[in-house]
Amino acid sequence: MKTQPAPQVRQIEATDPIATAQRYDYADAFELRLPEPDPHRPEAWVRAGMDSTPKWAERIVGLLGMRRAPTESADRIGGLRVVESSPEMIHLETSLPLMRVVLVGRRTEPTRRTFTTVLHFRRPVLARIVWAVVGIGHRRVARKLITSKISND
């Protein structure tokens, strides 16, 4: 039996037009090339990725002031508000005491996913100190999120 290689995620320049439309203090973006076309909407893989977020990551995000909603809904994913969702893109936002967070997941091509994070600091000095630590975990989780598999249950 031939095994499939693990999908390769690479960090790319943050150029998403929604995420980078305004001045920002921090941005990162990740790209996943898939071996075959992805039939799922970005909302599906973002929801699946948020559902599989490790408990340690949820605790850290809770320290920032973002609480995960007890139940998911059509207008919220993992404590973030769904601003827009289409077959090719999902735009999420949340407002925290230290920063405003913008996340955009996209299917830029049938075999390519991107996930962009942009932060707008409210208290720049403190936010930069916190993000220097939290950002390490964020980048690990973002790499896992973009590779999430959607169950067909």
PyMOL CGO cylinders between C-alpha atoms (Angstrom):
from pymol import cmd
from pymol.cgo import CYLINDER

trace = [
    CYLINDER, 0.00, 0.00, 0.00, 1.36, 3.39, -1.00, 0.3, 1, 1, 1, 1, 1, 1,
    CYLINDER, 1.36, 3.39, -1.00, 1.15, 6.12, 1.65, 0.3, 1, 1, 1, 1, 1, 1,
    CYLINDER, 1.15, 6.12, 1.65, 0.45, 9.74, 0.88, 0.3, 1, 1, 1, 1, 1, 1,
    CYLINDER, 0.45, 9.74, 0.88, 3.08, 12.25, 2.00, 0.3, 1, 1, 1, 1, 1, 1,
    CYLINDER, 3.08, 12.25, 2.00, 1.98, 14.67, 4.72, 0.3, 1, 1, 1, 1, 1, 1,
    CYLINDER, 1.98, 14.67, 4.72, 0.68, 17.93, 3.27, 0.3, 1, 1, 1, 1, 1, 1,
    CYLINDER, 0.68, 17.93, 3.27, 3.29, 20.66, 3.22, 0.3, 1, 1, 1, 1, 1, 1,
    CYLINDER, 3.29, 20.66, 3.22, 2.36, 23.98, 4.77, 0.3, 1, 1, 1, 1, 1, 1,
    CYLINDER, 2.36, 23.98, 4.77, 4.54, 26.96, 4.09, 0.3, 1, 1, 1, 1, 1, 1,
    CYLINDER, 4.54, 26.96, 4.09, 4.48, 30.45, 5.47, 0.3, 1, 1, 1, 1, 1, 1,
    CYLINDER, 4.48, 30.45, 5.47, 3.85, 33.06, 2.78, 0.3, 1, 1, 1, 1, 1, 1,
    CYLINDER, 3.85, 33.06, 2.78, 3.57, 36.85, 2.62, 0.3, 1, 1, 1, 1, 1, 1,
    CYLINDER, 3.57, 36.85, 2.62, 0.28, 38.17, 4.00, 0.3, 1, 1, 1, 1, 1, 1,
    CYLINDER, 0.28, 38.17, 4.00, -1.40, 39.75, 0.97, 0.3, 1, 1, 1, 1, 1, 1,
    CYLINDER, -1.40, 39.75, 0.97, -5.06, 38.84, 1.47, 0.3, 1, 1, 1, 1, 1, 1,
    CYLINDER, -5.06, 38.84, 1.47, -7.06, 41.90, 0.36, 0.3, 1, 1, 1, 1, 1, 1,
    CYLINDER, -7.06, 41.90, 0.36, -9.57, 41.67, 3.22, 0.3, 1, 1, 1, 1, 1, 1,
    CYLINDER, -9.57, 41.67, 3.22, -7.04, 41.04, 5.98, 0.3, 1, 1, 1, 1, 1, 1,
    CYLINDER, -7.04, 41.04, 5.98, -4.58, 43.69, 4.82, 0.3, 1, 1, 1, 1, 1, 1,
    CYLINDER, -4.58, 43.69, 4.82, -7.13, 46.34, 3.75, 0.3, 1, 1, 1, 1, 1, 1,
    CYLINDER, -7.13, 46.34, 3.75, -6.26, 48.51, 6.77, 0.3, 1, 1, 1, 1, 1, 1,
    CYLINDER, -6.26, 48.51, 6.77, -3.00, 49.31, 8.51, 0.3, 1, 1, 1, 1, 1, 1,
    CYLINDER, -3.00, 49.31, 8.51, -2.04, 46.46, 10.84, 0.3, 1, 1, 1, 1, 1, 1,
    CYLINDER, -2.04, 46.46, 10.84, 0.55, 45.72, 13.49, 0.3, 1, 1, 1, 1, 1, 1,
    CYLINDER, 0.55, 45.72, 13.49, 1.17, 42.04, 12.79, 0.3, 1, 1, 1, 1, 1, 1,
    CYLINDER, 1.17, 42.04, 12.79, 0.33, 39.66, 9.95, 0.3, 1, 1, 1, 1, 1, 1,
    CYLINDER, 0.33, 39.66, 9.95, 1.13, 36.10, 8.97, 0.3, 1, 1, 1, 1, 1, 1,
    CYLINDER, 1.13, 36.10, 8.97, -0.20, 33.78, 6.30, 0.3, 1, 1, 1, 1, 1, 1,
    CYLINDER, -0.20, 33.78, 6.30, 0.12, 30.10, 5.49, 0.3, 1, 1, 1, 1, 1, 1,
    CYLINDER, 0.12, 30.10, 5.49, -0.44, 28.16, 2.29, 0.3, 1, 1, 1, 1, 1, 1,
    CYLINDER, -0.44, 28.16, 2.29, -1.31, 24.50, 1.74, 0.3, 1, 1, 1, 1, 1, 1,
    CYLINDER, -1.31, 24.50, 1.74, -1.06, 22.84, -1.66, 0.3, 1, 1, 1, 1, 1, 1,
    CYLINDER, -1.06, 22.84, -1.66, -3.38, 19.83, -1.91, 0.3, 1, 1, 1, 1, 1, 1,
    CYLINDER, -3.38, 19.83, -1.91, -2.80, 16.76, -4.10, 0.3, 1, 1, 1, 1, 1, 1,
    CYLINDER, -2.80, 16.76, -4.10, -6.33, 17.00, -5.50, 0.3, 1, 1, 1, 1, 1, 1,
    CYLINDER, -6.33, 17.00, -5.50, -9.10, 19.62, -5.65, 0.3, 1, 1, 1, 1, 1, 1,
    CYLINDER, -9.10, 19.62, -5.65, -10.78, 20.46, -2.34, 0.3, 1, 1, 1, 1, 1, 1,
    CYLINDER, -10.78, 20.46, -2.34, -14.59, 20.35, -2.63, 0.3, 1, 1, 1, 1, 1, 1,
    CYLINDER, -14.59, 20.35, -2.63, -15.11, 21.97, 0.79, 0.3, 1, 1, 1, 1, 1, 1,
    CYLINDER, -15.11, 21.97, 0.79, -15.82, 25.59, 1.57, 0.3, 1, 1, 1, 1, 1, 1,
    CYLINDER, -15.82, 25.59, 1.57, -13.16, 27.33, 3.66, 0.3, 1, 1, 1, 1, 1, 1,
    CYLINDER, -13.16, 27.33, 3.66, -15.71, 27.57, 6.47, 0.3, 1, 1, 1, 1, 1, 1,
    CYLINDER, -15.71, 27.57, 6.47, -15.76, 23.76, 6.71, 0.3, 1, 1, 1, 1, 1, 1,
    CYLINDER, -15.76, 23.76, 6.71, -12.00, 23.36, 7.15, 0.3, 1, 1, 1, 1, 1, 1,
    CYLINDER, -12.00, 23.36, 7.15, -11.74, 26.36, 9.48, 0.3, 1, 1, 1, 1, 1, 1,
    CYLINDER, -11.74, 26.36, 9.48, -14.53, 24.93, 11.68, 0.3, 1, 1, 1, 1, 1, 1,
    CYLINDER, -14.53, 24.93, 11.68, -12.87, 21.49, 11.65, 0.3, 1, 1, 1, 1, 1, 1,
    CYLINDER, -12.87, 21.49, 11.65, -9.54, 23.07, 12.55, 0.3, 1, 1, 1, 1, 1, 1,
    CYLINDER, -9.54, 23.07, 12.55, -11.01, 25.12, 15.38, 0.3, 1, 1, 1, 1, 1, 1,
    CYLINDER, -11.01, 25.12, 15.38, -12.75, 22.01, 16.72, 0.3, 1, 1, 1, 1, 1, 1,
    CYLINDER, -12.75, 22.01, 16.72, -9.42, 20.18, 16.85, 0.3, 1, 1, 1, 1, 1, 1,
    CYLINDER, -9.42, 20.18, 16.85, -7.52, 23.04, 18.52, 0.3, 1, 1, 1, 1, 1, 1,
    CYLINDER, -7.52, 23.04, 18.52, -5.46, 21.66, 21.43, 0.3, 1, 1, 1, 1, 1, 1,
    CYLINDER, -5.46, 21.66, 21.43, -6.62, 22.51, 24.95, 0.3, 1, 1, 1, 1, 1, 1,
    CYLINDER, -6.62, 22.51, 24.95, -3.35, 24.33, 25.71, 0.3, 1, 1, 1, 1, 1, 1,
    CYLINDER, -3.35, 24.33, 25.71, -4.01, 26.71, 22.80, 0.3, 1, 1, 1, 1, 1, 1,
    CYLINDER, -4.01, 26.71, 22.80, -7.56, 27.38, 24.01, 0.3, 1, 1, 1, 1, 1, 1,
    CYLINDER, -7.56, 27.38, 24.01, -6.20, 28.24, 27.48, 0.3, 1, 1, 1, 1, 1, 1,
    CYLINDER, -6.20, 28.24, 27.48, -3.71, 30.71, 26.04, 0.3, 1, 1, 1, 1, 1, 1,
    CYLINDER, -3.71, 30.71, 26.04, -6.37, 32.36, 23.89, 0.3, 1, 1, 1, 1, 1, 1,
    CYLINDER, -6.37, 32.36, 23.89, -8.57, 32.57, 27.01, 0.3, 1, 1, 1, 1, 1, 1,
    CYLINDER, -8.57, 32.57, 27.01, -5.79, 34.49, 28.74, 0.3, 1, 1, 1, 1, 1, 1,
    CYLINDER, -5.79, 34.49, 28.74, -5.99, 37.07, 25.95, 0.3, 1, 1, 1, 1, 1, 1,
    CYLINDER, -5.99, 37.07, 25.95, -9.66, 37.59, 26.78, 0.3, 1, 1, 1, 1, 1, 1,
    CYLINDER, -9.66, 37.59, 26.78, -11.26, 35.50, 24.05, 0.3, 1, 1, 1, 1, 1, 1,
    CYLINDER, -11.26, 35.50, 24.05, -13.65, 32.88, 25.32, 0.3, 1, 1, 1, 1, 1, 1,
    CYLINDER, -13.65, 32.88, 25.32, -14.78, 30.04, 23.11, 0.3, 1, 1, 1, 1, 1, 1,
    CYLINDER, -14.78, 30.04, 23.11, -18.55, 29.97, 22.75, 0.3, 1, 1, 1, 1, 1, 1,
    CYLINDER, -18.55, 29.97, 22.75, -20.10, 27.00, 24.57, 0.3, 1, 1, 1, 1, 1, 1,
    CYLINDER, -20.10, 27.00, 24.57, -21.90, 26.04, 21.36, 0.3, 1, 1, 1, 1, 1, 1,
    CYLINDER, -21.90, 26.04, 21.36, -20.93, 26.88, 17.83, 0.3, 1, 1, 1, 1, 1, 1,
    CYLINDER, -20.93, 26.88, 17.83, -23.42, 28.69, 15.62, 0.3, 1, 1, 1, 1, 1, 1,
    CYLINDER, -23.42, 28.69, 15.62, -23.71, 29.85, 12.04, 0.3, 1, 1, 1, 1, 1, 1,
    CYLINDER, -23.71, 29.85, 12.04, -22.41, 33.29, 13.01, 0.3, 1, 1, 1, 1, 1, 1,
    CYLINDER, -22.41, 33.29, 13.01, -19.58, 32.21, 15.37, 0.3, 1, 1, 1, 1, 1, 1,
    CYLINDER, -19.58, 32.21, 15.37, -16.61, 29.87, 15.14, 0.3, 1, 1, 1, 1, 1, 1,
    CYLINDER, -16.61, 29.87, 15.14, -14.42, 29.28, 18.16, 0.3, 1, 1, 1, 1, 1, 1,
    CYLINDER, -14.42, 29.28, 18.16, -15.38, 32.58, 19.75, 0.3, 1, 1, 1, 1, 1, 1,
    CYLINDER, -15.38, 32.58, 19.75, -14.86, 34.57, 16.55, 0.3, 1, 1, 1, 1, 1, 1,
    CYLINDER, -14.86, 34.57, 16.55, -17.62, 36.37, 14.67, 0.3, 1, 1, 1, 1, 1, 1,
    CYLINDER, -17.62, 36.37, 14.67, -18.23, 35.24, 11.07, 0.3, 1, 1, 1, 1, 1, 1,
    CYLINDER, -18.23, 35.24, 11.07, -18.18, 38.48, 9.07, 0.3, 1, 1, 1, 1, 1, 1,
    CYLINDER, -18.18, 38.48, 9.07, -18.59, 36.77, 5.69, 0.3, 1, 1, 1, 1, 1, 1,
    CYLINDER, -18.59, 36.77, 5.69, -18.56, 33.24, 4.33, 0.3, 1, 1, 1, 1, 1, 1,
    CYLINDER, -18.56, 33.24, 4.33, -18.66, 32.21, 0.68, 0.3, 1, 1, 1, 1, 1, 1,
    CYLINDER, -18.66, 32.21, 0.68, -17.64, 29.11, -1.30, 0.3, 1, 1, 1, 1, 1, 1,
    CYLINDER, -17.64, 29.11, -1.30, -14.14, 30.58, -1.70, 0.3, 1, 1, 1, 1, 1, 1,
    CYLINDER, -14.14, 30.58, -1.70, -13.53, 32.53, 1.54, 0.3, 1, 1, 1, 1, 1, 1,
    CYLINDER, -13.53, 32.53, 1.54, -14.33, 32.94, 5.23, 0.3, 1, 1, 1, 1, 1, 1,
    CYLINDER, -14.33, 32.94, 5.23, -13.66, 36.17, 7.12, 0.3, 1, 1, 1, 1, 1, 1,
    CYLINDER, -13.66, 36.17, 7.12, -13.64, 36.06, 10.95, 0.3, 1, 1, 1, 1, 1, 1,
    CYLINDER, -13.64, 36.06, 10.95, -13.03, 38.80, 13.50, 0.3, 1, 1, 1, 1, 1, 1,
    CYLINDER, -13.03, 38.80, 13.50, -12.92, 39.30, 17.24, 0.3, 1, 1, 1, 1, 1, 1,
    CYLINDER, -12.92, 39.30, 17.24, -12.14, 42.21, 19.50, 0.3, 1, 1, 1, 1, 1, 1,
    CYLINDER, -12.14, 42.21, 19.50, -9.96, 41.57, 22.55, 0.3, 1, 1, 1, 1, 1, 1,
    CYLINDER, -9.96, 41.57, 22.55, -8.73, 43.95, 25.25, 0.3, 1, 1, 1, 1, 1, 1,
    CYLINDER, -8.73, 43.95, 25.25, -5.23, 44.09, 23.70, 0.3, 1, 1, 1, 1, 1, 1,
    CYLINDER, -5.23, 44.09, 23.70, -6.03, 43.71, 20.01, 0.3, 1, 1, 1, 1, 1, 1,
    CYLINDER, -6.03, 43.71, 20.01, -8.53, 43.24, 17.21, 0.3, 1, 1, 1, 1, 1, 1,
    CYLINDER, -8.53, 43.24, 17.21, -8.03, 39.98, 15.32, 0.3, 1, 1, 1, 1, 1, 1,
    CYLINDER, -8.03, 39.98, 15.32, -8.88, 39.37, 11.65, 0.3, 1, 1, 1, 1, 1, 1,
    CYLINDER, -8.88, 39.37, 11.65, -8.66, 35.86, 10.18, 0.3, 1, 1, 1, 1, 1, 1,
    CYLINDER, -8.66, 35.86, 10.18, -9.27, 34.96, 6.53, 0.3, 1, 1, 1, 1, 1, 1,
    CYLINDER, -9.27, 34.96, 6.53, -9.35, 31.45, 5.11, 0.3, 1, 1, 1, 1, 1, 1,
    CYLINDER, -9.35, 31.45, 5.11, -9.41, 31.08, 1.33, 0.3, 1, 1, 1, 1, 1, 1,
    CYLINDER, -9.41, 31.08, 1.33, -9.52, 28.51, -1.40, 0.3, 1, 1, 1, 1, 1, 1,
    CYLINDER, -9.52, 28.51, -1.40, -7.43, 30.52, -3.85, 0.3, 1, 1, 1, 1, 1, 1,
    CYLINDER, -7.43, 30.52, -3.85, -7.30, 27.66, -6.36, 0.3, 1, 1, 1, 1, 1, 1,
    CYLINDER, -7.30, 27.66, -6.36, -9.02, 24.25, -6.31, 0.3, 1, 1, 1, 1, 1, 1,
    CYLINDER, -9.02, 24.25, -6.31, -5.85, 22.72, -4.82, 0.3, 1, 1, 1, 1, 1, 1,
    CYLINDER, -5.85, 22.72, -4.82, -4.65, 25.64, -2.69, 0.3, 1, 1, 1, 1, 1, 1,
    CYLINDER, -4.65, 25.64, -2.69, -5.76, 26.90, 0.73, 0.3, 1, 1, 1, 1, 1, 1,
    CYLINDER, -5.76, 26.90, 0.73, -4.48, 30.02, 2.49, 0.3, 1, 1, 1, 1, 1, 1,
    CYLINDER, -4.48, 30.02, 2.49, -5.02, 31.18, 6.05, 0.3, 1, 1, 1, 1, 1, 1,
    CYLINDER, -5.02, 31.18, 6.05, -4.15, 34.77, 7.04, 0.3, 1, 1, 1, 1, 1, 1,
    CYLINDER, -4.15, 34.77, 7.04, -4.05, 36.37, 10.49, 0.3, 1, 1, 1, 1, 1, 1,
    CYLINDER, -4.05, 36.37, 10.49, -3.85, 40.12, 11.02, 0.3, 1, 1, 1, 1, 1, 1,
    CYLINDER, -3.85, 40.12, 11.02, -3.66, 41.90, 14.38, 0.3, 1, 1, 1, 1, 1, 1,
    CYLINDER, -3.66, 41.90, 14.38, -4.47, 45.51, 15.18, 0.3, 1, 1, 1, 1, 1, 1,
    CYLINDER, -4.47, 45.51, 15.18, -2.95, 46.33, 18.58, 0.3, 1, 1, 1, 1, 1, 1,
    CYLINDER, -2.95, 46.33, 18.58, -4.97, 48.47, 21.01, 0.3, 1, 1, 1, 1, 1, 1,
    CYLINDER, -4.97, 48.47, 21.01, -2.18, 48.65, 23.59, 0.3, 1, 1, 1, 1, 1, 1,
    CYLINDER, -2.18, 48.65, 23.59, 0.89, 48.25, 21.38, 0.3, 1, 1, 1, 1, 1, 1,
    CYLINDER, 0.89, 48.25, 21.38, 3.63, 47.81, 23.98, 0.3, 1, 1, 1, 1, 1, 1,
    CYLINDER, 3.63, 47.81, 23.98, 1.78, 45.23, 26.04, 0.3, 1, 1, 1, 1, 1, 1,
    CYLINDER, 1.78, 45.23, 26.04, 0.31, 43.51, 22.96, 0.3, 1, 1, 1, 1, 1, 1,
    CYLINDER, 0.31, 43.51, 22.96, 3.78, 43.08, 21.40, 0.3, 1, 1, 1, 1, 1, 1,
    CYLINDER, 3.78, 43.08, 21.40, 5.14, 41.52, 24.60, 0.3, 1, 1, 1, 1, 1, 1,
    CYLINDER, 5.14, 41.52, 24.60, 2.20, 39.12, 24.86, 0.3, 1, 1, 1, 1, 1, 1,
    CYLINDER, 2.20, 39.12, 24.86, 2.28, 38.28, 21.15, 0.3, 1, 1, 1, 1, 1, 1,
    CYLINDER, 2.28, 38.28, 21.15, 6.01, 37.50, 21.30, 0.3, 1, 1, 1, 1, 1, 1,
    CYLINDER, 6.01, 37.50, 21.30, 5.03, 34.46, 23.38, 0.3, 1, 1, 1, 1, 1, 1,
    CYLINDER, 5.03, 34.46, 23.38, 1.49, 33.69, 22.17, 0.3, 1, 1, 1, 1, 1, 1,
    CYLINDER, 1.49, 33.69, 22.17, 2.46, 34.07, 18.51, 0.3, 1, 1, 1, 1, 1, 1,
    CYLINDER, 2.46, 34.07, 18.51, 4.67, 30.98, 18.69, 0.3, 1, 1, 1, 1, 1, 1,
    CYLINDER, 4.67, 30.98, 18.69, 1.67, 28.83, 19.59, 0.3, 1, 1, 1, 1, 1, 1,
    CYLINDER, 1.67, 28.83, 19.59, -0.55, 30.65, 17.11, 0.3, 1, 1, 1, 1, 1, 1,
    CYLINDER, -0.55, 30.65, 17.11, 1.74, 29.79, 14.20, 0.3, 1, 1, 1, 1, 1, 1,
    CYLINDER, 1.74, 29.79, 14.20, 1.77, 26.10, 15.23, 0.3, 1, 1, 1, 1, 1, 1,
    CYLINDER, 1.77, 26.10, 15.23, -2.03, 26.02, 15.50, 0.3, 1, 1, 1, 1, 1, 1,
    CYLINDER, -2.03, 26.02, 15.50, -2.49, 27.91, 12.19, 0.3, 1, 1, 1, 1, 1, 1,
    CYLINDER, -2.49, 27.91, 12.19, -0.34, 25.30, 10.40, 0.3, 1, 1, 1, 1, 1, 1,
    CYLINDER, -0.34, 25.30, 10.40, -2.53, 22.52, 11.83, 0.3, 1, 1, 1, 1, 1, 1,
    CYLINDER, -2.53, 22.52, 11.83, -5.78, 24.37, 11.14, 0.3, 1, 1, 1, 1, 1, 1,
    CYLINDER, -5.78, 24.37, 11.14, -5.07, 24.81, 7.43, 0.3, 1, 1, 1, 1, 1, 1,
    CYLINDER, -5.07, 24.81, 7.43, -4.49, 21.04, 7.07, 0.3, 1, 1, 1, 1, 1, 1,
    CYLINDER, -4.49, 21.04, 7.07, -7.68, 20.01, 8.87, 0.3, 1, 1, 1, 1, 1, 1,
    CYLINDER, -7.68, 20.01, 8.87, -9.73, 17.26, 7.35, 0.3, 1, 1, 1, 1, 1, 1,
    CYLINDER, -9.73, 17.26, 7.35, -13.50, 17.47, 7.09, 0.3, 1, 1, 1, 1, 1, 1,
    CYLINDER, -13.50, 17.47, 7.09, -15.45, 14.38, 8.10, 0.3, 1, 1, 1, 1, 1, 1,
    CYLINDER, -15.45, 14.38, 8.10, -18.27, 13.40, 5.80, 0.3, 1, 1, 1, 1, 1, 1,
    CYLINDER, -18.27, 13.40, 5.80, -20.64, 12.32, 8.58, 0.3, 1, 1, 1, 1, 1, 1,
]
cmd.load_cgo(trace, "trace")
